């Protein structure tokens, strides 16, 4: 497995979090006062300021922490010595070490440069085009939840690092990879860009409605929302009406035709909404699955934490933290595939002695 040095904020840190799950040794270089990720809320009230960020506990799990300011000659030389023991460096900032110096220190280095991370996430989502596709048709563009901009683009960074490691191993030479976070986000708008390029049609916001079939999208129900996609196949509309038991839908046999369904879509959805409001999302989804209709609950965070499938698949695993006790911790398919459990996020500078005093040798 590789040793990868990271000097990054959110997108790069998520990339190396994925690589930590794969078993790589990730060494995070931080300012002696702590980096930006340690300042992301929410915070654990009984922990110190630099250790109390819940997001730090997630995004830096399984890594090592070394503190260096990188603005002095001694610190730069220390970093270069550390790079001699490493396979890769990923960074999203400029520091006073030229790329030629990096490769002089380690000719086989995989150097991944991330650009665009200094732009606020809301601006990145707007610039990428994703916000133009999100929201109600007659409303304003909407934000996407969570740190989606950074995490989605961070996945591209992880792929770039992994590809670079493979190239370096095959060729015996170092390689530079440049990842633009803006371009990574714009790749998620490819359907709209392709559609316009070929047909001149501008993709517009659809709100909670799906794009392909009349009965498709997120719908309200008794305890939240659920999603269904009623597939247009021979006989499927009749089976759907049998399930819904709505006399107004059953009274018009012409609605079995796909063209008529789309023409009367608002009327159909109004009837389906009224029916769904008397059921819970789990009742609707379980019955839909029994009848072979694609459906899903719109899961809340509480739903996910208690999801028996996530627990059974190993996505949620107990993590023993030295100060926080036993936590139910999310770790993805990569760690589960290797059968390993993530270690807690490091304390600030926890690995200074291990790595800086022996930086001429591989730990």
Beta strands, then each sheet from edge to edge (+ up, - down):
strand 1: 3-7
strand 2: 25-30
strand 3: 64-67
strand 4: 88-91
strand 5: 110-115
strand 6: 175-180
strand 7: 216-221
strand 8: 224-229
strand 9: 294-297
strand 10: 316-321
strand 11: 325-330
sheet 1: 3+ 2+ 1+ 4+ 5+ 6+
sheet 2: 7+ 8- 9+
sheet 3: 10+ 11-
end
